[in-house]
Each structure stands twice: as C-alpha cells, then as structure tokens.
Amino acid sequence: MATATIPPLTKKDFQTDQEVRWCPGCGDYAILSAVQSVFPELGIPREKFVVISGIGCSSRFPYYMNTFGFHTIHGRAPAVATGLKLIRPDLEVWVATGDGDALSIGGNHTIHMLRRNVGLKVLLFNNKIYGLTKGQYSPTSEIGKKTKSTPYGTADRPFNPVSLAIGSEATFVARTVDVFMQHMKDTLKSAAAHKGAAFIEILQNCNIFNDGAWHDLTEKEVRSEHVVQLEHGKPLIFGKNRDKGIKMDGLELEVVQLGNGVTEKDLLIHDEHHPRASYAFVLAHMEHRPGFPTPIGVLRNWGDVPRYEDVVTTQIKDVIAKKGAGDLAKLLRAGDTWEVKA
Amino acid sequence: MATTIETPRHITKEVLDKAVIRFCGDSGDGMQITGNQFTNTVALYGNDLATFPDYPAEIRAPAGTLPGVSGFQVQFSSGDVYTPGDSVDALVAMNPAALKMNLADLKPNGILIVNKDDFGETDLRKAQATSNPLEDHSLDAYRLFAVELTRLTRVALQELGLDAKSMDRCKNFFALGMCFWLYNRPMDSTVRWLDDKFSKKPLLAEANKRAMKAGYSFCEATEAFQISYEIPPAHLSPGTYRNLSGNQALALGFVAASQKSGLPLFQGSYPITPASDILHELSMYKDFGVTTFQAEDEIAAITSAIGASYAGALAITTTSGPGMALKTEAMGLAIAVELPLVIVDVQRGGPSTGLPTKTEQADLLQALYGRNSEAPIPVLAAATPGDCFWMAMEASRIAVKYMVPVILLTDGYLANGAEPWRIPTLSELPEIPVKFVTDPTNFHPYSRNPATLARPWAIPGTPGLEHRLGGLEKQDVTGNINYEPLNHEHMVRLRAAKVEAIVQDIPDIVPVGDPEGDLLIVAWGSTYGAITAGVNAQRALGKRIGHVHLRNLNPFPRNLGEVMQRYRHVLVPEMNMGQLVLVLRSKYLVDAQGFNKIQGRPFKQAEIEGKIEEILD
C-alpha cells in the first residue's frame, strides 16, 4: 500500500499573489519574510494557520500570507481570535498588530487576551508612530516627540510594550528587531513552541514617518553598546568588546565593567522561566535608566498556565461526560409543566 | 361574569373569570420570588396569564425608601390573557413606601394587604408620608387588611431557632400563603421549589414553608377575608405547557437553533440589564456544547462572536441599547465579510444609561440604520415572551441561510415578563440546514448562491480553501481588495439586495380582525398584548379594526403597503417618539399616525382603546 507523502511546505507556499503595498524600505517586509520562513518549519499543515489583524500598516499582513486570514477592525483582532480559538483550539492563530492597534484602541483586548492566556501568537510591530494615518504620535512615542498632531511635542508618557505584557500576566514575552533576521526567526520559533499566549514586540522602522526611531539599537557602530541579548542560562553581557555586564542584587540592576576582579560569574544569568514576573519586569525596565542597554530576546517564558480555550472546552466536555449530551426535547420540557387536554 | 357560591364556614367563594394581583415591597423583601411562585402555581393550575416584574435599577436602595420599591404583577384568567392588567384587584404592600408607590393602580374596593408592623414612625418617614395611611382614612375606598406579618411570621418560626433577621426574611412567604388561600390555590409547587432551592439549607426551606403555611392557616382560622376567589382553568390549545420568560425563551430558542443546524452555539456577551439573564441561562447549557464567553467589553463580545462565526459556530451576541451603540462598528464588519451572526437587543429606556430596568422600543431606528455608510441588516422583533423562542430560531435560520448578521429586538417587558408557553415537539421546529464548503475546485470566497446571494461559508482548517477576509471593500467573487468606483457601487447594491432577498421567506401578512375597514393598527414588539386586548374589546363594540403585528422589520412583508391601503386610518402605537411610523410613512407614502408612550412602562389596554375611540368616534 502506497502512502501518499505530502511534500514539505516551503516559504513560497506562504506567499500570496497579492501585491504588497507597504512603502519601499519598510521594516514590515523583513517581518513578513521571517514569518514566511518560519511557518513551513513548524510542521503544521497550511490550512491550520490563521493570521488575524486589526487596522494599521502592520494589519495588512494577512493579505500577504497564503493562509486563512482575517483583516478585522481597529484594535479588535485579539477578541476575534479569542472567539475563533474557543471554537477551534486546534488552529494555529497568529495576530499581527501595531503599537496603535494593540496598545491604544485595542489596549483592553490585548491585556485581557494575555491574562486569559489564549493560545495566540501576537506580533506587535512597534514603530512608535501612526503610519497609515500619516504621522501622529503613538502610545509608544517618546515623551516630547514632535509629530503632526503634536507640533510642540507630546505630553504623554509612553508604554513599554513588554512591561505592559508582563503586567498583564502574559506567559511568554519577547522582543526582537526587524533588522536582526536570525534573532527574529529564533524568537518566532520560541513563540511558536509556547502553548499559551505569546507576545512578541518587534522593533520596526517606519522609514517614512519615523525613520531611525531605533537607530540607537540597530546601527552597526552603536548597537552592541545599546542592546543586551537575553539568552536563557547565559550571563547578560554587552558592549563592543563584550566587556560590560549586568549584575542583579535583589530588585536592583547594575552595569559593571568586566575585569579588575569582576568576572562573568558575578553577572546575572538569565532565567526565562523565572517563577516571578517581577524578575522579567525589572529586566524590561532597565532600558529606561541612563547607561543601561535595551534587552532583546525572551524576557519571560512561563509554561505552567493552561490555555484559556483548553479550560473552556474541557469544562464543556466534563459536563457532557457527567450529564450526558443534552436532550433538546427534555430541555424544552424542563421545570414545572402542565397538560391541557383537548 | 362572577357567580357566587356559598361555601361552608360562612366564607363566600366567588368565581371570577380573571384577577390581577400585585406584590410590592422593598427590593430586599423578595417580591420577585413571591410573584414568581404565585405565577407558577396559577400556571400549573391551567390559567392563562401574563406577568410584569417591575424593579428598581439600584440593587438595594436604602431599605424602606421610595426608590427601593420593587413590584411584581400577574394577571391570570380562565380566558385569554394578553397583558398583566391595567389595574389590580389585590395589592400586597409590605411597607409604606410600597403602598405609596402602588396604591394608585388598585381598583376601588380592591383588596389591600399591608404589613401593619412596618408602619412605625421611622417607616413612614422613610416613605415621606406625612400621616399614617392606616389611620388617616386615606384607604377607606379599599378593603384593607392590615396584618402583623412580621410578628405572626416570628411566632410561626419561633421553634426553629433562627435569629430575628432570618425569620423576618420569611414574611413574604406568609403573605404568599395568604394569597394562595384568597385565590384557592395549592401550595405544593412552592413547597417543591423551596425544597429544591434550599436543598443545602433545609432549615431555611422549613422556615419559608412554615411561614407560607402559617399565612394560609391565618386566613382559614381568622376568616379574615370572609370571601375567597376561584378562577377556573383557561381553555388553552391542547398540549404541554410551561411558564416562560422572554429571556429564558431566547436561550432555549438559540439552543434549539444550534441543535437543528448542527452548529455549536457561541455566545459572546457583556453583562447588561435587562439582557444578562440570557447569558446566565446559556451558561448552564454546557451539556448542549454551548460556549459562553463573558467578554471584557461589548465590543469584544460581538467581535469574539464574529471570530466564532468565522470558525463555523452559530454565533450570537446579546445586549441592550448602550451595548448596541458600542457594537455598531463590528456589525459593519460582519456585513462586509458576510458572516452569520445574531445580535439580540433587549431594549430599555434611554438615552445613555437611561432607565436600565424599564422597557422601551426606541432602538428601532438604531437597529435599522445606526451604522456608518450603507450597512443593511435584517431586523426581527418578538411579540410575546414565548415568541422570543421562535424568533431566536428564525434569526438564526436567516443568518446562516443568507450569510448575514441579523438583529433581533426584544425589550425589558418581554425579557422579564412570562406567559404560559405550549412546548413544541421537535418536529414542529424549523429546519436550519447548513453546509460548509469543502471542495477547493473553483472555490471563491465571494461567489454567490443565485437564490439567496449568500457567499460560501469556508471555515479555517479546510485544506485548499485558504483565503483572506476583511473589512476593506472587495471585489465580488474573488474577495480581493478593490477600490474601483463601479465595484463599490456593485457591492453596496449587492449587500442591500441580499437583505431584500429575505422577503422570499416572509409570508404575506394577514391582519387579525377585520380584513379591511376603518382602522388598521400596525405595531411591533411587546405592545402585542395590550393592542390585541384593546382591539378585541373595541371590535366587540362593532368597530371595524384590523391589527398587523410585524415580526419582520427589515425587510417588511411584501404586501404591507397594499394592506395599509385597505383601511381609512392607520395607527402605529409605539413605546418611542414614533420610529416605525416614520419608516412606514417614508417607505409607503401612507398617512399613518403615531401613538406614543415613553414612560418606561408598557401600554395599558385602556390607553389603546382610548386612542381607537378618539380616532373612530
């Protein structure tokens, strides 16, 4: 008996015939390419993938993925995806969103999807600007930023997306950068392996309305001084000559110079499975302090929380197992009834 | 007609064809439970009935005050009942505040039972009463029975070892027992209910049973009333009946639609009065595979339902007016992506938070037109609590057949009101056939069924059907994003034609009453009972009146315009400022006139009759 072998999927299988309509040079192209490269490696049939988005440049993503796709309305992708997952927990659902979509108009859905631990992978394209509406500030724009809607500078304090996710009890929180292709692919794969809600902030360049927003982290000459890569089980080292490290004492972090008696053994060894969310929160916040680098990689990976859709569907199965499948005729006749004779 | 029968022990038993009773008291006095128990008992006896629970928006306003008064009215009869009754024959008032708020509805010489123990100085002050009505002769026009409900209940329960507060919480059952005696009704269904409700607290079950029996015995022993009443069973059409509220009926209807369609039921909802009970009911039916999702807000409630519909579920979202406002953008998405969805709006008084617990019909124009751009949606409305069951099934059927979101309107009066409901057999339920597309050959996400204009339902997980949906304008058939001017006009007209096509499923309307004549009443929703009763009474006087009660508000039945031409006058009573009448006038160029009541309360039969007389006399 011959067994039909299904040829393995390739990147091409995930590309559509639709013309991609992002601006030339947009960081979104790299993200699309990374996702299209990673999906075939996950061993999941193509029809099981669903990509759901809200509104914004990032949210055009589903049109360019040859999977099931749903371009919904502004901010609501996590809620649409939650409904989908509750009915079909077997599907592999990815959400493409941006800093405005996920953190401003859709902030409520983002935090509730994370605290419920719905089994979704969320790609938050953070370019710190509203691109599709042509250049207003976003909830991640730095304070004082001059934009079309803030000619004298913003007065708002920005969100740090990863600390918001950690505060929302997210079970997987990571950060990567559009131009670090290999790091992005590795991060996507780690997220794919996580059962519950996986939140990935992707620092992404909008070369039209906010060009260079991440240059401090991405330009060759300076990035090693400004970025620390988190790797599970490894010490936090950064610097052009890998000569700086981060020490942790209680909840306090300190940047130290290696040498003169200070060795790698003195540094913080990253534990992405650390049982306390406060650990990841301290890491997420270091970038706000002078002299500290911005962490990228997996900040938190906490596997012990059941997926929301599994809890809900198990509850239904348990009730059916206990009471038997519902009988409609019986249900209609439940409670006190009486007969009226002809 | 009343006939008088002499019973032994010098108590007159009078046979009546109907009676209206209202229980009122503080919202902590258990008036809704008392009313429901009385209702169940008369229903089981075979009377036709209609109920009107009326409670404050505050969970517990300060005890004994006017805003804290809660009431429950039921009309029961040996004949047909269409309304809870315009005025009441017997009023049970547990405190001065309840008396003050409800006395105006008691008929002259009506029976008035009050709790004498709650008419102290403090109680009167809380009710803002300047003198004691039990002493100032203001109640002389009624048959007043001032009973020491609190003291007598404590006496009845003294052996049980309960604290005073727990004993006092049973006094509503003492009053209920009195009413059972007054109307010659058995206590056994309430006994069963108490045993079930307090199965884990048998002492409380016993206390309430004793209080009820004490109330009954009190009447028997003291011959307090000198008269009791008998209302014989009604001649309902044969069958098995149960008592059902509108919200319960909706829940059952959606479960039935799920079973008949073979689709799992998904409800996305955010708690809101008066729609929350639908969520409470459906959350119990997990054995029917029902998924209920209490979302973080109204928007997530509808968008999660859209996600579930996309996944192939029978998806519904349930809310009231303020929630409808929040859901409008998502309704547009469901229209654009052509996914089935039922949106239930249990209307309440507005605008804004308005009157959360009071009824109104003022969301009709919102349902018909309240979205950005050209966004047509089929709109249905249930007429009675029991009709909510059938309309839930009909809304589901239309949604999956035409691949459209459907709005189903009910209101607070239908939601909480109850009536005897003849339980249908499964073979009486409509079929709801559904087919997902599975064949990738020539698959296009927006290809059309020529009869219904529906697009195929292609659910994720089906090999070869990968496609993209979205709120952007798309090309017909392929679904590709398309901004061309003529394509947009084509799609706008197509979405409208799809909704219009539903008319093929709507039977022509036949007016109840005179098929032509002097007056046609066109109405919708919960005004059904009062209008039916009013029209019946006025036709009995020889007036030539027809009544059309619309359950399909978009599209209308095909012959509605023609039917309206057969009468000299067209009257449209509505609990709003005139919304259906606006649509009828603009669509049919008919000189229909409105009759409007915006008080958070349903029409009374007398109000309908008064308007008919004003037009025709």
Boltz contact constraints between the chains, C-beta under 6 A:
constraints:
  - contact:
      token1: [A, 47]
      token2: [B, 461]
      max_distance: 6.0
  - contact:
      token1: [A, 47]
      token2: [B, 462]
      max_distance: 6.0
  - contact:
      token1: [A, 47]
      token2: [B, 463]
      max_distance: 6.0
  - contact:
      token1: [A, 50]
      token2: [B, 460]
      max_distance: 6.0
  - contact:
      token1: [A, 62]
      token2: [B, 468]
      max_distance: 6.0
  - contact:
      token1: [A, 63]
      token2: [B, 468]
      max_distance: 6.0
  - contact:
      token1: [A, 66]
      token2: [B, 466]
      max_distance: 6.0
  - contact:
      token1: [A, 67]
      token2: [B, 466]
      max_distance: 6.0
  - contact:
      token1: [A, 68]
      token2: [B, 460]
      max_distance: 6.0
  - contact:
      token1: [A, 68]
      token2: [B, 466]
      max_distance: 6.0
  - contact:
      token1: [A, 69]
      token2: [B, 468]
      max_distance: 6.0
  - contact:
      token1: [A, 70]
      token2: [B, 469]
      max_distance: 6.0
  - contact:
      token1: [A, 71]
      token2: [B, 470]
      max_distance: 6.0
  - contact:
      token1: [A, 73]
      token2: [B, 329]
      max_distance: 6.0
  - contact:
      token1: [A, 73]
      token2: [B, 333]
      max_distance: 6.0
  - contact:
      token1: [A, 73]
      token2: [B, 471]
      max_distance: 6.0
  - contact:
      token1: [A, 76]
      token2: [B, 303]
      max_distance: 6.0
  - contact:
      token1: [A, 79]
      token2: [B, 300]
      max_distance: 6.0
  - contact:
      token1: [A, 79]
      token2: [B, 303]
      max_distance: 6.0
  - contact:
      token1: [A, 79]
      token2: [B, 304]
      max_distance: 6.0
  - contact:
      token1: [A, 80]
      token2: [B, 303]
      max_distance: 6.0
  - contact:
      token1: [A, 80]
      token2: [B, 306]
      max_distance: 6.0
  - contact:
      token1: [A, 80]
      token2: [B, 307]
      max_distance: 6.0
  - contact:
      token1: [A, 82]
      token2: [B, 304]
      max_distance: 6.0
  - contact:
      token1: [A, 83]
      token2: [B, 304]
      max_distance: 6.0
  - contact:
      token1: [A, 83]
      token2: [B, 305]
      max_distance: 6.0
  - contact:
      token1: [A, 83]
      token2: [B, 307]
      max_distance: 6.0
  - contact:
      token1: [A, 83]
      token2: [B, 308]
      max_distance: 6.0
  - contact:
      token1: [A, 84]
      token2: [B, 307]
      max_distance: 6.0
  - contact:
      token1: [A, 84]
      token2: [B, 310]
      max_distance: 6.0
  - contact:
      token1: [A, 84]
      token2: [B, 311]
      max_distance: 6.0
  - contact:
      token1: [A, 86]
      token2: [B, 291]
      max_distance: 6.0
  - contact:
      token1: [A, 87]
      token2: [B, 308]
      max_distance: 6.0
  - contact:
      token1: [A, 87]
      token2: [B, 311]
      max_distance: 6.0
  - contact:
      token1: [A, 87]
      token2: [B, 313]
      max_distance: 6.0
  - contact:
      token1: [A, 88]
      token2: [B, 311]
      max_distance: 6.0
  - contact:
      token1: [A, 91]
      token2: [B, 460]
      max_distance: 6.0
  - contact:
      token1: [A, 91]
      token2: [B, 461]
      max_distance: 6.0
  - contact:
      token1: [A, 108]
      token2: [B, 296]
      max_distance: 6.0
  - contact:
      token1: [A, 108]
      token2: [B, 297]
      max_distance: 6.0
  - contact:
      token1: [A, 109]
      token2: [B, 300]
      max_distance: 6.0
  - contact:
      token1: [A, 112]
      token2: [B, 296]
      max_distance: 6.0
  - contact:
      token1: [A, 316]
      token2: [B, 286]
      max_distance: 6.0
  - contact:
      token1: [A, 319]
      token2: [B, 286]
      max_distance: 6.0
  - contact:
      token1: [A, 319]
      token2: [B, 287]
      max_distance: 6.0
  - contact:
      token1: [A, 320]
      token2: [B, 287]
      max_distance: 6.0
  - contact:
      token1: [A, 323]
      token2: [B, 287]
      max_distance: 6.0
  - contact:
      token1: [A, 326]
      token2: [B, 287]
      max_distance: 6.0
  - contact:
      token1: [A, 326]
      token2: [B, 288]
      max_distance: 6.0
  - contact:
      token1: [A, 328]
      token2: [B, 259]
      max_distance: 6.0
  - contact:
      token1: [A, 329]
      token2: [B, 426]
      max_distance: 6.0
  - contact:
      token1: [A, 332]
      token2: [B, 423]
      max_distance: 6.0
  - contact:
      token1: [A, 333]
      token2: [B, 423]
      max_distance: 6.0
  - contact:
      token1: [A, 335]
      token2: [B, 242]
      max_distance: 6.0
  - contact:
      token1: [A, 336]
      token2: [B, 40]
      max_distance: 6.0
  - contact:
      token1: [A, 336]
      token2: [B, 44]
      max_distance: 6.0
  - contact:
      token1: [A, 336]
      token2: [B, 189]
      max_distance: 6.0
  - contact:
      token1: [A, 337]
      token2: [B, 240]
      max_distance: 6.0
  - contact:
      token1: [A, 337]
      token2: [B, 242]
      max_distance: 6.0
  - contact:
      token1: [A, 338]
      token2: [B, 44]
      max_distance: 6.0
  - contact:
      token1: [A, 338]
      token2: [B, 241]
      max_distance: 6.0
  - contact:
      token1: [A, 339]
      token2: [B, 240]
      max_distance: 6.0
  - contact:
      token1: [A, 340]
      token2: [B, 236]
      max_distance: 6.0
  - contact:
      token1: [A, 340]
      token2: [B, 238]
      max_distance: 6.0
  - contact:
      token1: [A, 340]
      token2: [B, 239]
      max_distance: 6.0
  - contact:
      token1: [A, 342]
      token2: [B, 238]
      max_distance: 6.0
